[in-house]
């Protein structure tokens, strides 16, 4: 990996098989804070070392999540005093986050384990007699869409349709019809508006109702607040579980000895196996921060207004942190991966729930369909922001629901 590869972290082709680890490795060794060109933009600093990424993520006063966590400024909408929680800094960020915490703390998530287990059974029941399916569409994507639907008080089928919109939103513009991403966002907002009006008139015992009738910073949670939070919940709620399960199974196919190791003790090894799958897949490719003042990232001076882009998939292969980082080791310990953001105020609120969902689904899948195998090549999502399979055809011996 000493030869310099072509460095292009804005080209979806670089992510066609997952993360571009050849580019990451060269950057970590030679230019860990790399000045990257940006067509129609000012360019950005690509940060690839574990320590630097953690330091930036834990310093929101200097490295802001506003105006956006995306590299491009093109999608920034003027919403006045409104913004998505991901793009708000402390202390205001905390006011929005506190609205969500009761539904995502470990105690609340543990209360959901039984329901999540039922959903896992239901998902495998729906495919087990067929002998083949698409692991992403029919299994991995179903769980988070159902769980988010349950939380928000939506029909499960609506959760599935909303999940399809998120895939379009995350796809690189050149890989979908022109305007498809914006159209998907508008459809999501239109659905959220209907939910807002319904819960305003007919509150229920669900997260949607609690948000609709909440106050934040002394003012009522309004329609725009709700639409932005709704989009975040549906969008972020699907990424990690879907890509952890699908990408994790793809990794098992590529590493048969580790697969056999897991099969010999599924329940005993699955917790550490999931952490290694999270490190290996790194479902969220990057988050951007914007420097609020002249500062340093590692040994690199940066200026106020500069874009600082944190590449989590690179951090999770950092030789300074992980022994033999390119070895897929389901019993790896310690495993200080930062697939959920590496701490700081924006640490993934749904991390505990994602683990519960993935554990239930992987346990059900590997126990009930033990001979699954790839039935075709894995097709990865054409995205520079989210990393995971889009399609993974599998086959197995049919069994009864």
Secondary structure, 3 states (H helix, E strand, C coil): CCCCCCCCCCCHHHHCCCCCHHHHHHHHHHCCEEEECCCCCCCEEEECCHHHHHHHHCCCCCEECCCCCCCCCCCCCCCCCCCCHHHCCCCHHHHHHHHHHHHHCHHHHHHCHHHHHHHHHHHHHCCCCCCEEEHHHHHHHHHHHHHHHHHHCCCHHHHHHHHHHHHHHHCCHHHCCCCHHHHHHHHHHHHHHHHHHHHHHCCCCCHHHHHHCCEECCEECCHHHHHHHHHHHHHHHHHHHHHHHHHHHHHHHHCHHHHHHHHCCHHHHHHHHHHHHHHHHCCECEEEEEECCCEEECCEEECCCCEEEEEHHHHCCCCCCCCCCCCCCCCCCCCCCCCCCCCCCCCCCCHHHHHHHHHHHHHHHHHHCCCCEECCCCEECCCCCECCEEECEEECCCCCC
